[in-house]
Amino acid sequence: AVVSTQSTVIDAIPTEDNNLIRIGHSIPSSDFLKLWRNYDQDHSGFLEIKELLLLVRDFAQLVGENVEEDDLSASLTQLMGEFDINKDGRLELEELSHIMSVEDNFMKTFCNRQYLTRKDFDQIFAHYDTDNTGYLDKEEVMALLNDILKFHETKDTHIPIPVLKEVYKEVMRACDTDNSNTIQKCELALLLTSV
């Protein structure tokens, strides 16, 4: 069986503990970016064939499929045929987002407001603090920035990873006042006013 169907793929995200776990119907953008970073092992901004093979193999294992190498190659060929939009033999972030059900842009609710209430602020922080640590780590900050930047684009697409990394560096320089490489709740206001 081909494991590259959306109904199979949307049930998984990487974690540090077991690499893949099941989740609900759509992946929060922060988890989608964690999944991307897990499989884009060379940080090229693309998932090349060897990285895609790992992705397909992990998804097959997730659903309890014992996949032979030939079947794995067939699954990858089908996946690339359907989702490699520009036919360059690798997947970009936007192309992978077509395979998975990534949640709607959470920041759409807030980006047109002239000011944020304390409740809005708390909702934003809670939404992006997906691991409930009390701070936003790199992936969580990048997911927030991606959603903010997507809102300002003419079409709702994922921002290219190199662009997102540059924006992240600038935001961290301006907003990470305690140099913790995270965004604390008190630093979120600086972040939201700087982008």
Backbone as a printed PyTorch tensor [residue, N CA C, xyz], in Angstrom:
tensor([[[  0.8390,  -1.1850,   0.0000],
         [  0.0000,   0.0000,   0.0000],
         [  0.8830,   1.2470,   0.0000]],

        [[  0.4560,   2.2540,  -0.7270],
         [  1.1910,   3.5140,  -0.7840],
         [  0.8580,   4.3120,   0.4610]],

        [[  1.8710,   4.7820,   1.1570],
         [  1.6610,   5.4810,   2.4170],
         [  1.7210,   6.9850,   2.2700]],

        [[  1.7540,   7.4780,   1.0580],
         [  1.9130,   8.9110,   0.8670],
         [  0.5890,   9.6530,   0.7680]],

        [[ -0.5130,   9.0120,   1.0820],
         [ -1.7850,   9.6970,   1.0210],
         [ -1.9100,  10.6590,   2.1710]],

        [[ -2.6830,  11.7210,   1.9580],
         [ -2.8050,  12.7530,   2.9790],
         [ -3.3610,  12.1890,   4.2730]],

        [[ -4.3240,  11.2690,   4.2180],
         [ -4.9250,  10.7500,   5.4440],
         [ -3.9050,  10.0380,   6.3130]],

        [[ -2.8690,   9.4550,   5.7210],
         [ -1.8160,   8.8030,   6.4850],
         [ -0.8150,   9.8190,   7.0150]],

        [[ -0.3820,  10.7040,   6.1610],
         [  0.7060,  11.6070,   6.4880],
         [  0.3090,  12.6320,   7.5510]],

        [[ -0.9270,  13.0910,   7.5540],
         [ -1.3030,  14.1560,   8.4860],
         [ -1.3740,  13.6850,   9.9270]],

        [[ -1.2170,  12.4070,  10.1690],
         [ -1.2860,  11.8900,  11.5290],
         [  0.0520,  11.8850,  12.2440]],

        [[  1.0920,  12.4800,  11.6850],
         [  2.4150,  12.3370,  12.2950],
         [  3.1690,  13.6390,  12.3900]],

        [[  3.9100,  13.7760,  13.4780],
         [  4.8850,  14.8470,  13.6480],
         [  6.0800,  14.2740,  14.3790]],

        [[  7.2670,  14.8580,  14.2040],
         [  8.4290,  14.3430,  14.9200],
         [  8.4660,  14.8390,  16.3570]],

        [[  8.9940,  14.0260,  17.2140],
         [  9.3140,  14.4550,  18.5690],
         [ 10.7220,  13.9750,  18.8590]],

        [[ 11.3640,  14.5520,  19.8500],
         [ 12.7200,  14.1270,  20.1770],
         [ 12.7190,  12.7250,  20.7780]],

        [[ 11.6560,  12.3640,  21.4640],
         [ 11.6190,  11.0830,  22.1500],
         [ 11.4820,   9.8980,  21.2030]],

        [[ 10.4920,   9.9330,  20.3330],
         [ 10.2430,   8.7650,  19.4990],
         [ 10.1680,   9.0880,  18.0160]],

        [[ 10.5880,  10.2440,  17.6230],
         [ 10.6370,  10.7130,  16.2380],
         [  9.2740,  10.9650,  15.6340]],

        [[  8.3170,  10.0970,  15.8200],
         [  7.0000,  10.3300,  15.2450],
         [  5.9250,   9.9740,  16.2530]],

        [[  4.8980,  10.7890,  16.3320],
         [  3.7470,  10.4780,  17.1700],
         [  2.4930,  10.8140,  16.3970]],

        [[  1.3820,  10.2790,  16.8100],
         [  0.1120,  10.5770,  16.1710],
         [ -0.4600,  11.8610,  16.7610]],

        [[ -1.1170,  12.6260,  15.8980],
         [ -1.8260,  13.8070,  16.3740],
         [ -3.1790,  13.8690,  15.7010]],

        [[ -3.9030,  14.9570,  15.9130],
         [ -5.2490,  15.1240,  15.3780],
         [ -5.2950,  15.3740,  13.8900]],

        [[ -6.2700,  16.1350,  13.4520],
         [ -6.5480,  16.3030,  12.0300],
         [ -5.5900,  17.2440,  11.3190]],

        [[ -5.1120,  18.2660,  11.9870],
         [ -4.1870,  19.1750,  11.3220],
         [ -2.9970,  19.4340,  12.2240]],

        [[ -1.8890,  19.7390,  11.5830],
         [ -0.6430,  19.9590,  12.2970],
         [ -0.4900,  21.4590,  12.5470]],

        [[ -0.2600,  21.8620,  13.8040],
         [  0.0430,  23.2740,  14.0420],
         [  1.2920,  23.6640,  13.2530]],

        [[  1.3530,  24.9000,  12.8330],
         [  2.4790,  25.3340,  12.0050],
         [  3.8150,  25.1230,  12.7110]],

        [[  3.8580,  25.2510,  14.0370],
         [  5.1200,  25.0270,  14.7500],
         [  5.5550,  23.5690,  14.6360]],

        [[  4.6140,  22.6340,  14.7140],
         [  4.9530,  21.2230,  14.5700],
         [  5.3280,  20.8820,  13.1330]],

        [[  4.6830,  21.5440,  12.1890],
         [  5.0280,  21.3480,  10.7850],
         [  6.4780,  21.7720,  10.5380]],

        [[  6.8840,  22.9040,  11.1080],
         [  8.2660,  23.3540,  10.9420],
         [  9.2460,  22.4340,  11.6620]],

        [[  8.8410,  21.8610,  12.8100],
         [  9.7050,  20.8870,  13.4870],
         [  9.8830,  19.6500,  12.6150]],

        [[  8.7990,  19.1940,  12.0000],
         [  8.8760,  18.0500,  11.1030],
         [  9.8270,  18.3720,   9.9510]],

        [[  9.6770,  19.5490,   9.3670],
         [ 10.5410,  19.9670,   8.2630],
         [ 12.0060,  19.9370,   8.6880]],

        [[ 12.2960,  20.5520,   9.8240],
         [ 13.6860,  20.6270,  10.2870],
         [ 14.2480,  19.2430,  10.5880]],

        [[ 13.3980,  18.3310,  11.0530],
         [ 13.8340,  16.9670,  11.3400],
         [ 14.2900,  16.2580,  10.0660]],

        [[ 13.5600,  16.4310,   8.9780],
         [ 13.8750,  15.7070,   7.7520],
         [ 14.7930,  16.4820,   6.8010]],

        [[ 14.8350,  17.8010,   6.8850],
         [ 15.7710,  18.5790,   6.0790],
         [ 17.1090,  18.5670,   6.8150]],

        [[ 17.7420,  17.4080,   6.8070],
         [ 18.9220,  17.1730,   7.6360],
         [ 20.1340,  18.0060,   7.2250]],

        [[ 20.2390,  18.3480,   5.9440],
         [ 21.3730,  19.1540,   5.4980],
         [ 21.0480,  20.6510,   5.5090]],

        [[ 19.8450,  21.0010,   5.9630],
         [ 19.3990,  22.3970,   6.0800],
         [ 19.4940,  23.1540,   4.7500]],

        [[ 19.1900,  22.4470,   3.6710],
         [ 19.2770,  23.0500,   2.3430],
         [ 18.0280,  23.8590,   1.9900]],

        [[ 16.9490,  23.6610,   2.7420],
         [ 15.6950,  24.3100,   2.4010],
         [ 14.8410,  23.4650,   1.4780]],

        [[ 15.2900,  22.2320,   1.2160],
         [ 14.5700,  21.2860,   0.3720],
         [ 14.6550,  19.9110,   1.0020]],

        [[ 13.7060,  19.0550,   0.6810],
         [ 13.8270,  17.6440,   1.0320],
         [ 14.2410,  16.9120,  -0.2440]],

        [[ 15.5020,  16.4640,  -0.2520],
         [ 16.0130,  15.7130,  -1.3830],
         [ 15.6230,  14.2470,  -1.2400]],

        [[ 15.9640,  13.4360,  -2.2450],
         [ 15.5290,  12.0470,  -2.3180],
         [ 15.8790,  11.2580,  -1.0530]],

        [[ 17.1240,  11.3390,  -0.5550],
         [ 17.5040,  10.5500,   0.6230],
         [ 16.6970,  10.9860,   1.8520]],

        [[ 16.3990,  12.2820,   1.9690],
         [ 15.6050,  12.7730,   3.0910],
         [ 14.1430,  12.3520,   2.9370]],

        [[ 13.6580,  12.3820,   1.6980],
         [ 12.2850,  11.9580,   1.4400],
         [ 12.1010,  10.4690,   1.7010]],

        [[ 13.1320,   9.6720,   1.3920],
         [ 13.0580,   8.2410,   1.6900],
         [ 12.8940,   8.0100,   3.1930]],

        [[ 13.6210,   8.7810,   3.9910],
         [ 13.4710,   8.6710,   5.4520],
         [ 12.0580,   9.0430,   5.8830]],

        [[ 11.5280,  10.1020,   5.3060],
         [ 10.1760,  10.5510,   5.6280],
         [  9.1540,   9.4720,   5.2890]],

        [[  9.2230,   8.9470,   4.0800],
         [  8.2680,   7.9190,   3.6550],
         [  8.4280,   6.6610,   4.5110]],

        [[  9.6680,   6.2600,   4.8050],
         [  9.9210,   5.0750,   5.6350],
         [  9.3280,   5.2830,   7.0450]],

        [[  9.5440,   6.4580,   7.6200],
         [  9.0140,   6.7280,   8.9610],
         [  7.4930,   6.7100,   8.9700]],

        [[  6.8720,   7.2850,   7.9430],
         [  5.4150,   7.2750,   7.8850],
         [  4.8790,   5.8700,   7.7040]],

        [[  5.5810,   5.0540,   6.9230],
         [  5.1490,   3.6650,   6.7480],
         [  5.2160,   2.9240,   8.0720]],

        [[  6.2990,   3.1120,   8.8110],
         [  6.4280,   2.4750,  10.1250],
         [  5.3610,   2.9790,  11.0840]],

        [[  5.0460,   4.2430,  10.9850],
         [  4.0420,   4.8390,  11.8530],
         [  2.6890,   4.1390,  11.7260]],

        [[  2.3200,   3.8120,  10.5000],
         [  1.0200,   3.1700,  10.2840],
         [  1.1250,   1.6460,  10.3200]],

        [[  2.2820,   1.1390,  10.7540],
         [  2.4370,  -0.2970,  10.9310],
         [  2.7010,  -1.0660,   9.6530]],

        [[  3.1780,  -0.3860,   8.6260],
         [  3.4750,  -1.0370,   7.3550],
         [  4.9370,  -1.4700,   7.3450]],

        [[  5.1780,  -2.6970,   6.9130],
         [  6.5360,  -3.1670,   6.7030],
         [  6.8240,  -2.9980,   5.2200]],

        [[  7.5550,  -1.9910,   4.8630],
         [  7.7170,  -1.6110,   3.4670],
         [  9.0780,  -2.0600,   2.9600]],

        [[  9.0540,  -2.7780,   1.8410],
         [ 10.2880,  -3.1910,   1.1600],
         [ 10.8510,  -1.9890,   0.4150]],

        [[ 12.1320,  -2.0380,   0.1030],
         [ 12.7840,  -0.9280,  -0.5990],
         [ 12.0920,  -0.5970,  -1.9180]],

        [[ 11.6660,  -1.6260,  -2.6780],
         [ 10.9850,  -1.3780,  -3.9520],
         [  9.6810,  -0.6280,  -3.7320]],

        [[  8.9190,  -1.0290,  -2.6880],
         [  7.6600,  -0.3550,  -2.3760],
         [  7.9170,   1.0740,  -1.9050]],

        [[  9.0040,   1.2380,  -1.1630],
         [  9.3780,   2.5670,  -0.6840],
         [  9.6700,   3.4900,  -1.8670]],

        [[ 10.4070,   2.9720,  -2.8380],
         [ 10.7090,   3.7620,  -4.0370],
         [  9.4400,   4.0820,  -4.8150]],

        [[  8.5230,   3.1170,  -4.8950],
         [  7.2580,   3.3490,  -5.6040],
         [  6.4370,   4.4120,  -4.8840]],

        [[  6.4160,   4.3570,  -3.5560],
         [  5.6830,   5.3620,  -2.7740],
         [  6.2860,   6.7400,  -2.9910]],

        [[  7.6090,   6.7990,  -3.0010],
         [  8.2950,   8.0730,  -3.2080],
         [  8.0160,   8.6130,  -4.6110]],

        [[  8.0290,   7.7400,  -5.6080],
         [  7.7400,   8.1540,  -6.9780],
         [  6.3300,   8.7270,  -7.0750]],

        [[  5.3750,   8.0650,  -6.4230],
         [  3.9970,   8.5650,  -6.4470],
         [  3.9040,   9.9060,  -5.7220]],

        [[  4.5380,  10.0060,  -4.5670],
         [  4.5260,  11.2470,  -3.7970],
         [  5.0970,  12.3920,  -4.6210]],

        [[  6.2280,  12.1620,  -5.2760],
         [  6.8620,  13.2160,  -6.0720],
         [  5.9990,  13.5700,  -7.2810]],

        [[  5.3750,  12.5660,  -7.8980],
         [  4.5120,  12.8330,  -9.0380],
         [  3.3410,  13.7350,  -8.6910]],

        [[  2.8130,  13.5550,  -7.4860],
         [  1.6500,  14.3290,  -7.0590],
         [  2.0110,  15.6950,  -6.4790]],

        [[  3.1320,  15.7860,  -5.7640],
         [  3.3680,  16.9790,  -4.9660],
         [  4.6020,  17.7950,  -5.3350]],

        [[  5.4860,  17.2700,  -6.1780],
         [  6.6410,  18.0510,  -6.6240],
         [  6.1630,  18.9720,  -7.7490]],

        [[  5.5710,  20.0840,  -7.3620],
         [  4.8770,  20.9810,  -8.2800],
         [  5.7970,  21.4980,  -9.3850]],

        [[  6.9970,  21.8950,  -9.0330],
         [  7.9120,  22.4380, -10.0440],
         [  8.7940,  21.3690, -10.6760]],

        [[  8.5790,  20.1100, -10.3190],
         [  9.2610,  18.9550, -10.9380],
         [ 10.7790,  19.0660, -10.9000]],

        [[ 11.3180,  19.5330,  -9.7430],
         [ 12.7680,  19.6420,  -9.6160],
         [ 13.3880,  18.4610,  -8.8690]],

        [[ 12.5820,  17.4420,  -8.5450],
         [ 13.1140,  16.2480,  -7.9040],
         [ 13.3420,  16.3800,  -6.4150]],

        [[ 12.7880,  17.4070,  -5.8180],
         [ 12.8850,  17.6120,  -4.3680],
         [ 11.6520,  18.3970,  -3.9330]],

        [[ 11.3510,  18.3240,  -2.6290],
         [ 10.1850,  19.0390,  -2.1290],
         [ 10.6060,  20.2880,  -1.3810]],

        [[  9.9160,  21.3730,  -1.6590],
         [ 10.0840,  22.6150,  -0.9180],
         [  9.0710,  22.6190,   0.2220]],

        [[  9.2290,  23.5350,   1.1340],
         [  8.3270,  23.6490,   2.2730],
         [  6.8790,  23.7570,   1.8220]],

        [[  6.6240,  24.5970,   0.8530],
         [  5.2610,  24.7860,   0.3640],
         [  4.6980,  23.4940,  -0.2170]],

        [[  5.5260,  22.7480,  -0.9420],
         [  5.0640,  21.4920,  -1.5320],
         [  4.7330,  20.4750,  -0.4490]],

        [[  5.5500,  20.4000,   0.5960],
         [  5.2490,  19.4780,   1.6950],
         [  3.9630,  19.8750,   2.4030]],

        [[  3.6860,  21.1670,   2.4700],
         [  2.4580,  21.6110,   3.1350],
         [  1.2080,  21.1600,   2.3810]],

        [[  1.3440,  20.8370,   1.1010],
         [  0.2100,  20.3130,   0.3400],
         [ -0.0700,  18.8490,   0.6760]],

        [[  0.9360,  18.1480,   1.1790],
         [  0.7710,  16.7520,   1.5730],
         [  0.0900,  16.6780,   2.9280]],

        [[  0.4740,  17.5720,   3.8120],
         [ -0.0160,  17.5490,   5.1880],
         [ -1.0910,  18.5970,   5.3920]],

        [[ -1.9180,  18.3400,   6.3320],
         [ -2.9570,  19.2950,   6.6820],
         [ -2.4080,  20.2090,   7.7770]],

        [[ -1.9130,  21.3660,   7.3690],
         [ -1.3610,  22.3330,   8.3140],
         [ -2.4850,  23.2830,   8.7120]],

        [[ -2.5830,  23.5630,  10.0020],
         [ -3.6720,  24.4060,  10.4950],
         [ -3.7340,  25.7440,   9.7750]],

        [[ -4.9120,  26.3440,   9.8030],
         [ -5.0680,  27.6840,   9.2610],
         [ -4.1710,  28.6530,  10.0150]],

        [[ -3.8460,  29.7450,   9.3890],
         [ -2.9770,  30.7490,   9.9730],
         [ -3.6370,  31.3500,  11.2160]],

        [[ -3.1280,  30.9730,  12.3670],
         [ -3.6820,  31.4290,  13.6450],
         [ -3.6170,  32.9480,  13.7900]],

        [[ -2.6060,  33.5680,  13.2200],
         [ -2.4040,  35.0080,  13.3840],
         [ -3.3550,  35.8580,  12.5490]],

        [[ -4.0910,  35.2470,  11.6200],
         [ -5.0540,  36.0220,  10.8280],
         [ -6.0430,  36.7530,  11.7310]],

        [[ -6.3870,  36.1300,  12.8150],
         [ -7.3420,  36.7180,  13.7610],
         [ -6.8240,  38.0110,  14.3610]],

        [[ -5.5110,  38.1170,  14.5230],
         [ -4.9310,  39.2210,  15.2880],
         [ -4.2340,  40.2940,  14.4400]],

        [[ -3.8180,  39.9630,  13.2400],
         [ -2.9590,  40.8790,  12.4720],
         [ -3.6390,  42.1750,  12.0340]],

        [[ -4.9420,  42.2070,  11.9110],
         [ -5.6150,  43.4400,  11.4830],
         [ -6.0320,  44.3360,  12.6450]],

        [[ -5.7950,  43.9040,  13.8430],
         [ -6.2100,  44.7050,  15.0020],
         [ -5.2180,  45.8310,  15.2680]],

        [[ -5.7590,  46.9580,  15.7390],
         [ -4.8820,  48.0750,  16.0670],
         [ -4.1250,  47.8240,  17.3670]],

        [[ -4.7090,  47.0680,  18.2630],
         [ -4.0320,  46.7250,  19.5090],
         [ -4.4740,  45.3320,  19.9360]],

        [[ -3.6620,  44.7150,  20.7740],
         [ -3.9850,  43.3960,  21.3100],
         [ -4.3630,  43.5360,  22.7720]],

        [[ -5.3880,  42.8140,  23.1570],
         [ -5.7640,  42.7810,  24.5690],
         [ -4.8450,  41.7920,  25.2890]],

        [[ -4.8770,  41.8150,  26.5920],
         [ -4.0940,  40.8550,  27.3820],
         [ -4.5250,  39.4300,  27.0410]],

        [[ -5.8320,  39.2330,  26.8310],
         [ -6.3580,  37.9130,  26.4780],
         [ -5.8050,  37.4700,  25.1180]],

        [[ -5.7680,  38.3890,  24.1320],
         [ -5.1910,  38.0810,  22.8200],
         [ -3.7340,  37.6490,  22.9710]],

        [[ -2.9890,  38.4450,  23.7170],
         [ -1.5740,  38.1940,  23.9590],
         [ -1.3730,  36.7980,  24.5610]],

        [[ -2.1730,  36.4750,  25.5840],
         [ -2.0760,  35.1650,  26.2400],
         [ -2.4330,  34.0310,  25.2820]],

        [[ -3.4470,  34.2510,  24.4290],
         [ -3.8430,  33.2350,  23.4510],
         [ -2.7240,  32.9790,  22.4420]],

        [[ -2.1020,  34.0280,  21.9770],
         [ -1.0110,  33.8880,  21.0070],
         [  0.1320,  33.1040,  21.6350]],

        [[  0.5260,  33.4950,  22.8270],
         [  1.6430,  32.8130,  23.4810],
         [  1.3130,  31.3450,  23.7100]],

        [[  0.1340,  31.0520,  24.2330],
         [ -0.2670,  29.6640,  24.5190],
         [ -0.3220,  28.8310,  23.2390]],

        [[ -0.7840,  29.4440,  22.1570],
         [ -0.8940,  28.7090,  20.8960],
         [  0.4730,  28.2870,  20.3670]],

        [[  1.4480,  29.1710,  20.4170],
         [  2.7590,  28.8770,  19.8450],
         [  3.6880,  28.1770,  20.8330]],

        [[  3.4100,  28.2340,  22.1050],
         [  4.1960,  27.4900,  23.1010],
         [  3.6440,  26.0660,  23.1470]],

        [[  3.8990,  25.3200,  22.0820],
         [  3.2680,  24.0050,  21.9050],
         [  3.7300,  22.9750,  22.9170]],

        [[  4.9100,  23.1490,  23.4800],
         [  5.3980,  22.1880,  24.4720],
         [  5.1960,  22.6700,  25.9130]],

        [[  4.4970,  23.7940,  26.0660],
         [  4.1450,  24.3410,  27.3860],
         [  5.3440,  24.5590,  28.3000]],

        [[  6.4320,  25.0790,  27.7390],
         [  7.6310,  25.3410,  28.5380],
         [  7.6230,  26.7050,  29.2040]],

        [[  6.7320,  27.5830,  28.7500],
         [  6.7210,  28.9410,  29.2780],
         [  7.5900,  29.8900,  28.4640]],

        [[  8.1560,  29.4060,  27.3760],
         [  8.9210,  30.2360,  26.4430],
         [  8.7470,  29.6620,  25.0440]],

        [[  9.0840,  30.4510,  24.0360],
         [  9.0170,  29.9970,  22.6550],
         [ 10.4210,  29.6550,  22.1850]],

        [[ 10.6260,  28.3930,  21.7910],
         [ 11.9310,  27.9870,  21.2600],
         [ 12.0290,  28.3770,  19.7870]],

        [[ 13.1260,  28.0400,  19.1560],
         [ 13.3690,  28.4760,  17.7830],
         [ 12.2490,  28.0630,  16.8360]],

        [[ 11.8260,  26.7990,  16.8750],
         [ 10.7790,  26.3340,  15.9630],
         [  9.4670,  27.0580,  16.2200]],

        [[  9.1650,  27.3040,  17.4850],
         [  7.9170,  27.9850,  17.8280],
         [  7.9470,  29.4440,  17.3790]],

        [[  9.0860,  30.1100,  17.5520],
         [  9.2210,  31.4930,  17.0850],
         [  9.1350,  31.5340,  15.5630]],

        [[  9.7840,  30.5810,  14.8980],
         [  9.7380,  30.5570,  13.4350],
         [  8.3240,  30.2900,  12.9320]],

        [[  7.5640,  29.4630,  13.6320],
         [  6.1680,  29.2250,  13.2420],
         [  5.3480,  30.5060,  13.3870]],

        [[  5.5550,  31.2260,  14.4800],
         [  4.8620,  32.4980,  14.6890],
         [  5.2310,  33.4950,  13.5900]],

        [[  6.5200,  33.6260,  13.3070],
         [  6.9680,  34.5490,  12.2670],
         [  6.4240,  34.1400,  10.9000]],

        [[  6.4280,  32.8520,  10.6160],
         [  5.8860,  32.3610,   9.3510],
         [  4.4270,  32.7800,   9.2100]],

        [[  3.6460,  32.6120,  10.2730],
         [  2.2320,  32.9800,  10.2170],
         [  2.0420,  34.4830,  10.0460]],

        [[  2.8550,  35.2790,  10.7370],
         [  2.7510,  36.7370,  10.6000],
         [  3.1330,  37.1580,   9.1810]],

        [[  4.2310,  36.6190,   8.6770],
         [  4.6790,  36.9850,   7.3350],
         [  3.7160,  36.4780,   6.2670]],

        [[  3.1530,  35.2940,   6.4550],
         [  2.1690,  34.7640,   5.5010],
         [  0.9640,  35.6820,   5.4150]],

        [[  0.5660,  36.2550,   6.5300],
         [ -0.5810,  37.1510,   6.5380],
         [ -0.3540,  38.3480,   5.6220]],

        [[  0.8720,  38.8170,   5.5770],
         [  1.1930,  40.0070,   4.7880],
         [  1.4950,  39.6970,   3.3190]],

        [[  1.6040,  38.4210,   2.9720],
         [  1.8030,  38.0200,   1.5760],
         [  0.4750,  38.1020,   0.8350]],

        [[  0.5420,  38.2110,  -0.4740],
         [ -0.6890,  38.2770,  -1.2720],
         [ -1.3700,  36.9140,  -1.3680]],

        [[ -0.6030,  35.8380,  -1.2380],
         [ -1.1970,  34.5040,  -1.2070],
         [ -0.7090,  33.8130,   0.0640]],

        [[ -1.5350,  32.9170,   0.5770],
         [ -1.2520,  32.2660,   1.8530],
         [ -0.3180,  31.0800,   1.6340]],

        [[  0.9820,  31.3730,   1.4680],
         [  1.9670,  30.3260,   1.2460],
         [  2.9880,  30.3630,   2.3690]],

        [[  3.7450,  29.2950,   2.4830],
         [  4.8130,  29.2710,   3.4720],
         [  5.9640,  30.1340,   2.9850]],

        [[  6.5750,  30.8060,   3.9070],
         [  7.7050,  31.6710,   3.5980],
         [  8.9330,  30.7690,   3.3940]],

        [[  9.7550,  31.0120,   2.3780],
         [ 10.9500,  30.1790,   2.1760],
         [ 11.8280,  30.1620,   3.4320]],

        [[ 12.3680,  29.0100,   3.7540],
         [ 13.1710,  28.8350,   4.9650],
         [ 14.3210,  29.8450,   5.0610]],

        [[ 15.0890,  30.1120,   3.9900],
         [ 16.1720,  31.1090,   4.1240],
         [ 15.6540,  32.4890,   4.5470]],

        [[ 14.5210,  32.9040,   4.0110],
         [ 13.9310,  34.1950,   4.3830],
         [ 13.5030,  34.1530,   5.8450]],

        [[ 12.8500,  33.0770,   6.2250],
         [ 12.3880,  32.9250,   7.6020],
         [ 13.5600,  32.9510,   8.5860]],

        [[ 14.6640,  32.3070,   8.2210],
         [ 15.8520,  32.2980,   9.0870],
         [ 16.4180,  33.7010,   9.2760]],

        [[ 16.4430,  34.4930,   8.2060],
         [ 16.9470,  35.8590,   8.3000],
         [ 16.0520,  36.7190,   9.1970]],

        [[ 14.7510,  36.6000,   9.0110],
         [ 13.8060,  37.3510,   9.8440],
         [ 13.9590,  36.9080,  11.2980]],

        [[ 14.0930,  35.6110,  11.5120],
         [ 14.2800,  35.0770,  12.8650],
         [ 15.5120,  35.7080,  13.5310]],

        [[ 16.6300,  35.7470,  12.8150],
         [ 17.8610,  36.3320,  13.3770],
         [ 17.6440,  37.7810,  13.7900]],

        [[ 16.9920,  38.5460,  12.9080],
         [ 16.7410,  39.9560,  13.1980],
         [ 15.8110,  40.1240,  14.4080]],

        [[ 14.7770,  39.3360,  14.4440],
         [ 13.8170,  39.4190,  15.5590],
         [ 14.4850,  39.0310,  16.8670]],

        [[ 15.2890,  37.9800,  16.8400],
         [ 15.9600,  37.5550,  18.0800],
         [ 16.9450,  38.6130,  18.5550]],

        [[ 17.6440,  39.2440,  17.6230],
         [ 18.5720,  40.3190,  18.0000],
         [ 17.8270,  41.4520,  18.7010]],

        [[ 16.6430,  41.7600,  18.2210],
         [ 15.8740,  42.8730,  18.7730],
         [ 15.0540,  42.5020,  20.0070]],

        [[ 14.5970,  41.2590,  20.0960],
         [ 13.5960,  40.9100,  21.1090],
         [ 14.0850,  39.9890,  22.2190]],

        [[ 15.1360,  39.2360,  21.9940],
         [ 15.6280,  38.3020,  23.0110],
         [ 16.5050,  39.0690,  23.9990]],

        [[ 15.8680,  39.8120,  24.8670],
         [ 16.5870,  40.7390,  25.7460],
         [ 17.4680,  40.0450,  26.7780]],

        [[ 17.1290,  38.7920,  27.1280],
         [ 17.9480,  38.0800,  28.1110],
         [ 18.9480,  37.1130,  27.4660]],

        [[ 19.0520,  37.1580,  26.1200],
         [ 19.9920,  36.3160,  25.3640],
         [ 19.8640,  34.8280,  25.6620]],

        [[ 18.6220,  34.3790,  25.8280],
         [ 18.3710,  32.9630,  26.1450],
         [ 18.1350,  32.1110,  24.9010]],

        [[ 18.1510,  32.7370,  23.7260],
         [ 17.8190,  32.0620,  22.4690],
         [ 16.3900,  31.5340,  22.4590]],

        [[ 15.5580,  32.1430,  23.2890],
         [ 14.1300,  31.8520,  23.3310],
         [ 13.3990,  33.1790,  23.4710]],

        [[ 12.0980,  33.1430,  23.2640],
         [ 11.2780,  34.3240,  23.5130],
         [ 10.4180,  34.0380,  24.7340]],

        [[ 10.6880,  34.7820,  25.7930],
         [  9.8990,  34.6740,  27.0090],
         [  8.5910,  35.4200,  26.7910]],

        [[  7.6390,  35.1560,  27.6450],
         [  6.3410,  35.8160,  27.5070],
         [  6.4960,  37.3420,  27.5340]],

        [[  7.3600,  37.8480,  28.4100],
         [  7.5510,  39.2980,  28.5030],
         [  8.2160,  39.8690,  27.2380]],

        [[  8.9160,  39.0270,  26.4530],
         [  9.5620,  39.4890,  25.2320],
         [  8.6420,  39.4100,  24.0080]],

        [[  7.5300,  38.7040,  24.1710],
         [  6.6020,  38.5450,  23.0440],
         [  6.0500,  39.8840,  22.5730]],

        [[  5.7980,  40.7940,  23.4790],
         [  5.2760,  42.1140,  23.0790],
         [  6.2800,  42.8230,  22.1560]],

        [[  7.5770,  42.7190,  22.4520],
         [  8.5970,  43.2980,  21.5760],
         [  8.5490,  42.6500,  20.2080]],

        [[  8.4110,  41.3400,  20.1920],
         [  8.3590,  40.6050,  18.9220],
         [  7.1560,  41.0540,  18.0940]],

        [[  5.9860,  41.1090,  18.7350],
         [  4.7640,  41.4420,  17.9970],
         [  4.7750,  42.8740,  17.4760]],

        [[  5.4710,  43.7600,  18.1260],
         [  5.5360,  45.1330,  17.6280],
         [  6.6740,  45.3490,  16.6480]],

        [[  7.6220,  44.3860,  16.5460],
         [  8.7670,  44.5590,  15.6660],
         [  8.5470,  43.9930,  14.2680]],

        [[  7.5290,  43.1670,  14.0910],
         [  7.2950,  42.5880,  12.7530],
         [  6.0350,  43.1180,  12.1220]]])
